[in-house]
Amino acid sequence: MRLFTLPSMALLTPRSAPRWLPVTFTLLLLTGTASAQAPAGAEPGLAPARLERWLDDGDTALITQSFRRHPEQVLAFFDNHLETAMKMMEQRAAYEDVMKEMRKGLRFGQLASEAFRDPIFGEYAANFASWSDAERRNFRAGQQAYRSGARALRDGRSESARDFFQQSLDLAEPLGDAWGMQMSLRGLAQANFALGEWQAASDTSIRAMDLSARLQLRTDEIEQALLCAEARHQLKTPDSGLGHARLAWSKLKRTDPPALRQKAGDALAAALERTGRPEEAAKIREEACAPAAKGEGEGEGVGDSATPASDG
């Protein structure tokens, strides 16, 4: 499920952000993460024409290594083949042409599973390709429910948004639509958060975070960890959200946009201050503001606890 994605946490606008939301976290929500620009000099990423040529030539090792270098782009890349094949099917294109496109998506999905040692990509692609006509209609209905939820959340109709996102999730799960489930859970977490339903926000953000991690959607994983950290703070858990704030910080790379680093740093510093660690909080704030050193590697984490991207 792609077509229409939540613009990260920016959906909680001044009109829809609840009055009880702490000022610092309101600012975090308003800036969002999905629209942030890549830093100057960043690698352009996956090159579809080259990847397809390698697939035709059987050079799969080159494909998996490219996937490992650009993990956040992989799902959207092979999903585009699956979506294109479905659209061709809906337009009654020749079966051979539809399956040619579908098999590309299937093979790239299998190679993604190989690259990241997780069956979720190949299973997602195989599920997509095997849907019946009725299941494809349910998939489209799930996309529509998601779009309705996103509009409702943007308009401040959080209860309606929650209902739409739940409907979308209920349609995605039986289909094995992993990306649709991830997007619906993100929406549910944000709607629950907007409603002040802290336990539900924590629970759904954790599920969204786990799926985001498996699908290599690192920015979404960071976003959901930050949301969960604030929900746990509001729940007055013993760690006041510190664990999830640390997780978000550990997932950053030094090549990430400064705004994202600042948001994660501010959230972690606030959690550290709440739990009586002012000196560590000051260091985090300083590091969050520091520009990335020229030439630092893409996989290098920001904090001491950061984990580098998998390179196999």
Secondary structure, 3 states (H helix, E strand, C coil): CCCCCCCHHHHCCCCCCCCCCCHHHHHHHHHCCCCCCCCCCCCCCCCHHHHHHHHHHCCHHHHHHHHHHCHHHHHHHHHHHHHHHHHHHHCCCCHHHHHHHHHHHHHHHHHHHHHHCCCHHHHHHHHHHHCCHHHHHHHHHHHHHHHHHHHHHHCCCHHHHHHHHHHHHHHHHHHCCHHHHHHHHHHHHHHHHHCCCHHHHHHHHHHHHHHHHHCCCHHHHHHHHHHHHHHHHHCCCCCCCHHHHHHHHHCCECCCCHHHHHHHHHHHHHHHHHCCCHHHHHHHHHHHHCCCCCCCCCCCECCCCCCCCCCC
